[in-house]
Amino acid sequence: MAVEEFKPDPYIATAMNCMLWIFYGLPMVHPDSILVVTINSIGLAMELIYLSIFFLYAPNKGRAKVIGWLALEILFLGVVAACTLTLRKTHAQRSDLVGILCVIFGVLMYASPLTVM
């Protein structure tokens, strides 16, 4: 069995979106947002399951793409977290910055299925 022409792009984009929303919901960024963290943790778990299934059946090129994109996403999230927590002093400033990024990546997530065309 193989993945044929199936692309993991929407799942990779959704994983990034969920990771950003999880960061947004943490107490040091936006206090009292446990529901945001909960629902996006479930979403991230689902996306990682989908990506794991893709990974099992993908050729080496597809596997490398998934690993590469996930590594870039984690690196990007680390940079965002470091910059947000060190450069923004108030919860309002942190919420604004991370919230804007969440909206941008939310739009990208919904546009990502267009990559299969």
N, C-alpha and C positions, 0 to 999 in steps of 0.2 A: 504494500500500500504506500502511496506517496501523496504529497500535498498538491501535485499537479501545478496549476497556475494560481493557486490560492496565495494571497498575500497577507502577512501578519500586521500590516501597517495600522489598521483600525484598532487592533488590540494593543499595540505598542503605544499609540497615541492615547488611548483610554487609560492605560497603566500610568502614563505620565500625569494625566489629568487627575487621577485618583491620588497619586502621591502628593501632588501640590495641594489638593484639598485637605488631605490628612495633615500636612504641615500647617495649613491655614487654621485648622481646628484645634491645634495644640494650645495649651494654656498660655504659653509665652508669646503667642502671636494674637490669638483671638480667644479670650477666656470664655468659658461656659458654652463651648461648641461641641459637646460630646456626641451629639447626633451626627454632625458633619463628619467627625472622625469615624464613627461607627459605620455609617452607610458607605463611606469611601473605602474603609478597610475591607468590607465585604466585596465591594466592586473590584478592588485591587486583587483580592484573593481569586475572584472569578477570572480576571484577565490573566493572572499568572497560571491558572489551570489551563486556560485556552492556549496560552503560549507554550506551556509544557507539552501539550498534545501536539501542537505544531512542530515543536522541537523534536519530538520522538520520530515523526514521519518525514521531516524535511531532509533534503540533501545537505551536504556540508556547507554549501554556499548560503542556504537559507538559515542554517544554524548560526553561522558566523554573523549574518545580518541581525538576527534577533539578539545575540549576545552583545554585539557592537552597539546597537541602539539602546538596549537596557543599560549598558555601562555608561553611555553618554547621558542618559536620563538621570542616573544616580549621581554622576559627577555634577550635572547641572543643578540638581536639587541640593547637593552639598554646597555649591557656590551660593545659591539663592539663600539657603539657611544661614550660612556664615555671614553673608552681607547683611541680611535682614536683622539678625540678632546683634550684630556689632555696630551697624551704622544707623539703625532706627531705634530710638530710645523708648518710645511710647507704644502702647498697644494699638492706638489709632493709626500711627504711622506704619507699623508692621502690618496691620490688617489691610490698610489701603494698598501697600506695595504688593503683598502676596495675593490679595483679592484681584487686583488688576491682572497679575500673571495667570491666575486661575481662570479668569474670563477669557483671556487670549488663548490659553491652551484648551479651554472648553470649545471655543470656535474651531480651533484646529482639529480637535477630536471629532467634531461633527462633520468636518470637511474631509477627514482622512479616508472615508470609504470611496471618495472620488478618485483615489490613486489607482483603483482597480480598473478604471476606464481606459 
